[in-house]
Amino acid sequence: MESPLLPAGYDLFWSFVILAPLFLLPAAVVVFRAGLTTGNKVVLMLLAVALPVLGPVAAMVMARFVTPGDPSTEGS
């Protein structure tokens, strides 16, 4: 017997399918508009895809606080 308090597996799946792009699209816009190097943009987008909810939030925060020409973000 299924618990009435827990959602069915297919409900969780479709919620994820709908919510993941809603988080990824704004993150992609913020990351690609930021003045970062191509490598930094790729890393942030991989982070956003790998961690469905926390990744896009972290990518947006990182892209906002990294300034172009910041020596800590450039490769040596």
N, C-alpha and C positions, 0 to 999 in steps of 0.2 A: 504494500500500500504506500502510495506517495504522500509525502508530507505536504500539507497545504501551505506551510510557511516558506518552503523552498521552491524557487522557480524551476521549471523543467529545463533540461539541458538545451533544448532547441531555443527556448526563450533567451538563455544566456548567450548562445551562439549568435542569434540575430541581433541582439542588443550590441554585441561586440562588433559585428559587421557594420552596423549603422553608426555607432559611436566612434570607432577608430578613425574613419575618414574625417569626421567632424573635428577631431583633434589634430590630425595630420595636415590638413589644408592650411589652417592659419599658421601652423609652425613652419610649413614650407615657405609661405609668403614672407614671414619675418626673417627666416634664415637667408633666403635668397636675396632679399633687399638689403641685408646687412653688408657692410663693407668688409667682408671676410675673404680670405683666400679660398680658392677652390677646394683645397684639401680640408680646411676647417668646415666648409659647408657640407662636404660629403660626410665627414665624421658626425656632424650634428644631425644630419638627416638619417644616417644609419642608427644613431642613438634613438631618434624619434620612432623609427620603424621597429626597432628591437624591443623597446619598452612601450607598449601601446598607449598608456595614459600618462605615465610619469615622463616618458621620453620626450614627447612634444612640449610639455611644460618646461622641462629642463632645457631643451633646445632653444625655446623662445627666450628664456631668461638669459642663457649664455649669449645668444646673439645680440640681445639688447645691451649687455654690459661690456662686451668686447668692442673696443674702439679701433678703427683702422689705424695702422701704423704702430699699434701697441707692441713693443718688443717681446712681451711674454707670449704673444700668439704667433709670432713669425718663426719659421724654422731656422735652424743654425746651419 
